[in-house]
Amino acid sequence: MALQVGLVGLPNVGKSTLFNAVSQAGAESANFPFCTIDPNVGVVAVPDPRVERLAELAGSARAVPTAIEFVDIAGLVAGASRGEGLGNQFLAHIREVDAICTVVRCFEDDDVVHVSGNVDPARDIEVVDTELILKDLETVERRVERAQRAAKSADKDALRVRDQAVALRDHLAVGLPARTFRGELDPVLARELSLLTVKPVLFAANVAEQDLPDGNHHVDVVRKLAAEQDAEVVVVSAQVEAELAELDGDERAEYLASLGLERSGLERLIDHAYRLLHLITFFTAGPKETRAWTVPAGSTAPRAAREIHTDFERGFIKAEVITFEDYDRLGSEAAAREAGRLRIEGKEYVVADGDVIHFRFNV
């Protein structure tokens, strides 16, 4: 599955700089609002040392990591839900992603103009959240009007949809995102609405290099607000990520160590995104290639097989499974089989993170 994370935020918070650094896709970055009009999409390989290790053990001709797509969406401003700053276009782009990463400016720099005049993470987050909620409220209000007309027939299903839509409208109207709505919502209605604020959110607190790894007083504000939304925070420096993108091997490791970091902001951002979306990785390994695959946690073996090809799911017979730890310790599939560490699993088997799987299926 292609995981897609949308980067949103106000203009000049470092969003496009961060995107350029993590994807090296060359999105335009400039010190003025709306320099990114159309969404830029960068496909980034997910760092996972298990892929290379399995390829080595299996004698694979190549190693293929799984990937994540970052979508750089132009900066939002107050009034975006009403079309300010080309907001309607940008909000439509957000609708397509799996998760939202709100980039929040947590650095002071007189040379980089803030669209609101000063650095204030709480205000900036409120602007983004409010615009997304207002857009959802507009969507739901239109649906309520239709539902109320349909409910005049006194049809039981029409009445139920009306009541759900009204409850959701009232929830949004007090400034709460759809993901915190605790009432019943029919799956068909939810898909039809395709709400922006139902998507899971994480915050990327963009700081200056000297504020790594733990952040500053601005980051403390972001953490407090994130806790209220049951969201996560990643402290990053877009400028540092841009410099890391130019380094390889030992130089990169030395630079990270000098900053008190074991991993880059990109790697930590991906970890948070996977956890936020409840995703896991399994592997296939053979002479031609070792490949990583991403599936939702709780996926059965046939569901995981679908990631490779729909024929694998339709014709699923069984899955031969070795944990990565056993494969790594024993050194090969043959050794794992001989040691009794290769398991035969059926259709009900729930795939675990790190499973190395060989699927058997009928064409």
N, C-alpha and C positions, 0 to 999 in steps of 0.2 A: 504494500500500500504506500502511496506517496503522501507523506506527512507534510502539511503546508502550514507555516506559521507566518502570520502577518505582523509586520513591524509598524506600529502606529505611534503617534505622538504629535506634539505641537511642532511648528517649524523651528529649525535651529536647535534641536535638542541633541543632535549627534546621530540621528536615526540613519540617515543615508551613509554617513561615515562608517557606522557600525556595519551596515549592510555591505558596503564595499569591502570592508576588512574581512568579513566572514565568508563572503561568497566570491570575492575577487571578480565580480560581474561588471564592475565599471559603472555603477549608477552615478549620474551627475551629482556633485555635491557642491553647494555654494552657500555663501553667507547671506541668503535672502529667502523669503518664503516661496513655496511652490516651485522649487527648482526641479522637483520630480513630479511630472504631471501624470504620466502613465505608470502603473505599478511595474517595478523591475522584479524579476524572479531570478533568484540564484539558487542553483542546486549544489548542495554541500555534502560531501562524503561524511558519514557519521564515524568519528574516530572510535575504533574498537580493536585493541591489540589481539583479540581472540581470532579475528579473521586471518591475519598474517600467520599466526601460530598454527591454525588449522591447515592453512595452505601449505605450510612447510611440512607438517606431519603427513598430509595426504599426498604430497608430491604434486600439487596442483599447478597447472600451467599459468594460472592467474588467480588473484584474490579480488573479489568484488564486494566492497562494503555496501551497506544500505545507505540511503540518502535522505536528506531532509531539504525541503524547499523553503527559502525565506523570501517573502514578498515585501518589498519596500513600498509602502503606501504613502503618498504625499501628505505633508503635515496638515492636521486638522486645526481649525480655529473655531472660536465661539461663533455659533450660527451656521456651522457646517450642515446640520440637519435641515436647514432651510435653504441650503445651496451656497452659503458664504464660502468664498475661497475654493470654488468648484467642489464643495463638500459632497454633493450628491454622488459625483463620480467616485470619489474616494471611498465613501461609505458602501457603495455597491461592490467595490473590490474586497472590502473586509468580509462581506457576506460569503465569499468563496473559500475562506481559509478554515483550517481545523481549530486553530487556537490563535489568540491575540497576545502579542508581546508589546506592552506599552513601554516605550523608551522614555525615561524621565530625566530631565536635565538636573544633575546634582553637582555641577561644577560652576565656578565663577570665572568669567573671562570677558573683560571689557571689549575685546576685539570681536566677539561673537554676539551679535545683537539678539536679545530675547524679544520675541514678538509681543510680550506683555510688559516689557521694560525692566523686569528683575526676575531673579531665580526664586521660584516658589513652587516646590513640588506638589504641595497639597492643592493649590489652585490649578496647576496644570493637569493633574489627575482628574480633578473635578470637571474641568472643561471637556476632556476626552470622554469621561464616563457620561456626562450629561448629554453630549451630542449623540452618543450611541443610544442612550435611553430614549431621547426624544424621537430619534428615527424609528425605534421599535414602537414607541407609543403611537406614532402616526400610522404605522402598519397595522397595529392591533385595533386602533379606532375604526379604520376602514372595514376591518373584518367584523367588528361588533355591529356596525350598521347593517351589513349583509346578514349577520346571524339574527339580528332582531327582526328583520323582515321575514326571514325563513321561519322564525319561531311563531309567527302569527298563525301558522297552520296547526299549532299545538302538537306537532310531531315530536315524539319523545327524544329522538336523536338531535333534532334541531334545537330543542330546548336545552339539551345538555351542552351542545357546542356554544350556544349563546351564553350560558352561565359561566362556562370556562373562559370564554373570551372576555367577558365583563370583569371577572375576577382578575385576570391577567392585566387588563387595562388599568384597573384600580391600583394594582401592585406597581406598575410602571409609573403611574401618575404621581406617586409620592417619591419618585427618584430612586427606586430600587431596580437593579438589573434583573432580567428574566431568569438568570441562573439561580437566583435565591428564591424564586417562586416555589412555594411548597404545596400549592393546590394541585388538583388533578388536571392533567393536560393530555388530551387524546393525541396519540402519536401522529395520526394523519394531519391533525390541526397544527401540531408543532412543525412538521415538515413543510406544510403550506406556508406558515408564517416566516420560517427561515430567519429567526431573530438574531440580531447582532450580539445582544448582551447575554445570550444563552451560552455563548462560546467560553471555554475556560480561558483565564487570563493569568499571565505572569508579568512581573515588572522588571525591566532592566534599568537599574539605577546607574546612569552614566556619570562617572567621576573623573577627576584629573588623576594623572599617574601617581602623584604623591599621596592620594587618598586610598590607594589599594593597600591591602586586600579587603579591609573591613568597612571602608566608607567614611562618611562624615555626618555632621548633624542633619544635612539634607536627607541622607539615606535613612537616618533614624525615623524621619517623618514618613518616608515611603514604606518602611517596614511596619509602622503603626497602622497606616491605611490598608496595607496589604493584609495584615492580620484580621482586620475587620471584614475583609472580603474573602477570607480563607484562600488567599492567593500567595504565591511565592515571589521572592525577590532574588535577583542575581545582580551582584555588584560587578560592573564591567567598566573599562575605560575604552571607549571607541578608538581613541588615539593610540593607545597601547596595542589594541588588536590590529590596527593598521600597520604598526611597526612589526608585530609578530608575524604578520602575513608575508613579510619580506625576508624572514629568517628561516633557516633550516637546522635540523639536528641539534648539535651541541650548543650553538649560539642561541637558539630558541630556548633550550632548557636553562641555560645560564641566565638569560634575561628574565625568565619566569621566576627563577630562584631569587634573583636580586630584588624582585618585587614581593617576595614572600608567598608566591603562588606555586602550586604543583601543576595546575592545568590552566589553559587559556579560558577566557570568558566564553568563547564559542563552545568549548567542550562542556562547560558548566551550564550554559544556556540550553544545549541539546539535552543534557541529563534532566534538567528541570522540565523541558517540554515533553520528554518521554514519560516522566512521572506524572505530569499534569494530565496527559491523555491516556494514562494507564496502558502503555505499550511495552512490548518485550521483543527480544531478538532471538531467532533461531537460525541454524546454519545448515547448509548442504555442503558436502565435501566429496570430491572425487578427483581423478586425474586431470580432467579438463579445467575445472575451476572449483574454488571454494567461494561460497556466496552467503552473505547475511541477508535475512528477510525480517521485515517488521510486521507484527500482528498485534491486535488488541489482547491484553491479558485476559485469560479465560477462554481463549480460542481452542477449539477441538482440533484434532489432527487433520480431519478433512478440510476444516476452515483454513488451517495453515497451508495445506496442500494447494488450495485455490490461489494463493499468492504466486505460486510457480506457474500453474496453468489450470484453467477451469476443468480440463479433462482429468487432472489429478484428483479433484474433489469428486467429480461424477463417478469415476471408476475406482475410487479408493478401496483398497483391500486391507492394507495394514501399514503400520509405520515401524521401522526399525530405528530405535532411539538409543543414543549414547549421550550422557551428559558431557559438557565440555571438559569438566574437571577430570572425568575418567579418560576421555580421549587424550587429554594433555598428559596425564600421569602415565598412561599405558603406552602411548606413542603411536597407535594406529587403530583402525577399525578392526583389523584381524586380531590384534592383541586384546582389544576390548571384548570381542566375541569369545575368544578362547578363555578369558577370565570370567565369563558369565556376566559382563557388564553391559552387554547389548540386550535391550528389552524389545519384545514384540508387543506393540500396542494397537488397539482397535479404534473404532469410530468415536468412542466416548472419551478417549484419552485427551486430557487438557495439557497443551504444550507449555513447557516451562522455559524461562529465559535461559539461554545457553544450550538448549538441546541441539544435538547434531542428528539430523533425521534423514533417513533414506525411505522414500515413499514407494510402496508397491501398489500398482493400480492396473485395472483393465482398460484397454482403449475402447 
